[in-house]
Every structure is written in structure tokens, then in C-alpha cells.
Amino acid sequence: MSTMVTGAAAIPPEERRRQQHAWNWYDWANSAFYTTVLTVMFAPYMITVAGRAAGCTDADETCRRTVDVLGLHVAAGSLPAYLTSFATIASAFVLPVVGAFVDRSRRKKLHMAGFAWAGSFFAAMLFFLQGDAWQIGAVAVVASSLLGGCSLVSYYAILVEISTEDERDHVSSRGWAWGYLGGGLLLLVNLILFLGHDAFGLTSEMAVRVSLLSAAVWWAAFTVIPFVRLRNYTPQSLVPAEGGLFARSFGQLFTTLKELRAYPMTLTFLVAYLFYNDGIQTVIVSASTYGAEQLGMSQTILIATILLLQFVAYGGALLFGRLARTRGAYRSLLWGTFGWMGVVVVAILLPPVSAGAGLAITLFLLVAFAIGIVMGGTQALSRSFFSQLIPRGREGEYFALYNACERGTSWFGTLLFGLVFQLTGSYRPAILALIVFFVLGAFFLFRLDPERGIREAGNTVPSVV
């Protein structure tokens, strides 16, 4: 008696490969926003603009003075971290509803592209962040981060439709690698623009604003490729729902949260991911702030270092993808978490430029190299490993929960980073405080039985977990 083949396995292998290559293009498209905007350009520039609004003229004083945010006095140096935290809190309410709708949709690629183009529109508004008008930048970065998260819900759900269990680590790793390469190439262009701004007839601030705009244009333009090439597939294993669109979405959200208790290993991984990913995201988002404000790195060195990090992360994603083939995604994630602990410890010991520029820059580059390796691997494998723990027909809902603490939308990490800085006036203890997230992440990963979790979700256990 033959067994009917369903899901990704029912798609011919050649067609699956074409769909997977088309899917990878969205990593290429959206990573430019996360790299140029959230990782490098936005935070230092926002601190400058907000500091100007606070009446600061001295660089060392800027971060200690405050601006009024909805009646709260917020240090200019902490403002980017607080904005990121606010975006994540909003995501916690919005993304699960989006995910419940995506699961029932036959047009996931349309939702992915629609949210992406809306997000790129708000990202383009960052071009108008100038003078002391920090408010427009605050609205733009929150809205673009939130909409970017919405697009990723559909994007991640598509991964399950176009790849089998044994293919996902490879497909996800290649996607992240493409993202780092695309983001790195645009950052290289922006580095040239920033370093040679006089030759282009631009001020340094205008060069930053043009770079922020270029990320929005890149995001919107390259989203066209997966939108055109990806196919739509019929949703499978859906849970019946009644009522209108919003009633079905919110109703299914509550059902998902209640039924999550039936998948204890899935819940354990989500808790682990919440902690170690918050640490990762805070390191990424805060790296430029730490380098510029604490170590005294010039903007030129800072952007060049993070450019190096992007290309190293390209190799790191592919390296961990190969490692997962022989050792499994679960073990590789554990090793990556321990690698992050080492990075944080070394980072707090880095000397400032004033102690010797040559040594300080060299050590900063070495830490960036290490970050690139573990960043590429842990992010790529987290996505593919979690896809194994999701019951069929619930990909959007579960990836919405996953994406609530995804890249660029950290909550606890950025909040702690901002609070520790505001209390101490130094970024060193703020960076050190992040190690607790990696320790807690590793603790919960140790409590996870990956094969049990995959079986509980009703999925096939890959040949190597």
C-alpha cells in the first residue's frame, strides 16, 4: 500500500531548488536594512541628533543629557536602545495576529512583499532625520522594524513549504549567508560614500542620510525578485476557525498559546531563544555605540570593522550549515552559544583608542571576526531548527512568536543595556550584563530533548539533529 507524499516532499526536487534560491533573495533584500540602518548608521547618528536637541555641544556630554519622550526623560545615549525595546513590545502584540492570518493564506509571498515595501517606505523617512528633529527618526525606525518583522513571519513560513526536514539547515544557512553578503556589499558602497563624502560634494551627515535611504531602496527593489519567482501553495493541516478575519486571528492566537503547553520542547526552545537571541541582537545593535562612545573608534574604523564582520558572517553561516550536516543543528547551536559568552567577556576588556590606536583597532577587528563566525551560524540554525519543532499548519503563528525576539527587535537585552548605561554612565558594564542572556540560553538548551520535540510536533526527525 503506497503512502501519499505531501508538503515539500511532494514538490519535484528541481522545482524545490528553484523555489529555495528564489526564497534566499529576500534575505539578500532585507539584510541591508538591518546592517546599514540598525547595526551601523542609525544609533550613533540618532544619538548625535537627539543630543543636539538636548542642547549638548560636547561629545562626552551628549549621551548623559536627556530628551523628553512622551513625558519621560531619556538619556540621548540610551534612546536607540529604548526605541528598539518599544518596537519589540509592539511586535509581541502584532506579530502573532499576523502569523495566524498568514497560516490561512494562499498568498504568503504577497504578504511578505507587502509588509516589506511598507517597511521600506518608513525606512526611507530616515533620510529626514536631521538637525535636532529626532522625532521623525524615532517613528520611522519603530515602524520599519515592526513591518520588517511582519514580512519575516510570512518569509519564514514559506521555508517549511519549499524544503524538506533534511534540507532546512542548508537552505536557512545559505539564506543567511546571502543576507550577510548583500548587506555587506551595500555597506561597502556606503563606506566609500561616507569616507569620500567631500569628493561627492556631501557633508558627513548627508552621507549618513543617503546611506540610510539606500538601505530602504535596496530592501524594496530586491524584494521584487522573490515576489515574482516564488509560488503560492495551499495551506495544510489548518485548525478550523470561525468568525471574521480578526476574530479568527486573535482566537487562534489564544489557542496557540494554550496548546503550546502540549509541546514542552518547543516551548523550551522558545525560552532559550528568547534569552540568547536577545543577547545576540543587543550585541549587534549596540556594537557601533560601544565602539564609538566607549572605545573612541572613529566612524571610519567602526564601519570598516562591521563591514568585515558581514563578510566573515557569510562564511560563518555556511560553516555552521556544514557543521549541522555532521553534528546536527542542536549541538551546533550549543557550541555557538558558548562562543558568544567568550565574545562578551573579551569585548569588555578591549582597550580604548587612547591607550594605543594600533593595538586597540587590531583587537577590535579580532573580536569582530569572532562575532561574525558565531553570529552567522547561530542565527541561521536557530531558524531551521525551530521549523522542526512547529506542528504543520501553524508555521505563521509559531514563527510570529519566534520573530517577536528576532534580529533588530530585542527587548530585554536592549532595555538592560540602556538602563545599565543610564545608571553607570559607562558602556562596559552594559556589555558585561549581556552575558546573563547567553548563560540562560545555554541552560534551557541543555534542558531540550530535540528528537522528542520534533516527534511531539508531528514531524519527521532528520537524519542528524
Secondary structure by P-SEA (a helix, b strand, c coil): cbbbbcccccccaaaaaaaaaaaaccccccccccccccccccaaaaaaaaaaaaccccccccccbbbbcccccccccaaaaaaaaaaaaaaaacaaaaaaaaaacccaaaaaaaaaaaaaaaaaaccccccccaaaaaaaaaaaaaaaaaaaaaaaaaaaaccccccaaaaaaaaaaaaaaaaaaaaaaaaaaaaacccccccaaaaaaaaaaaaaaaaaaaaaaaaacbbbbcccccccccccaaaaaaaaaaaaaaaccccaaaaaaaaaaaaaaaaaaaaaaaaaaaacccccccaaaaaaaaaaaaaaaaaaaaaaaaaaacccaaaaaaaaaaaaaaaaaaaaacccccccaaaaaaaaaaaaaaaaaaaaaaaaaaaaaaaaaccccaaaaaaaaaaccccccccaaaaaaaaaaaacccaaaaaaaaaaaaaaaaaaaaacaaaaaaaaacccccccc
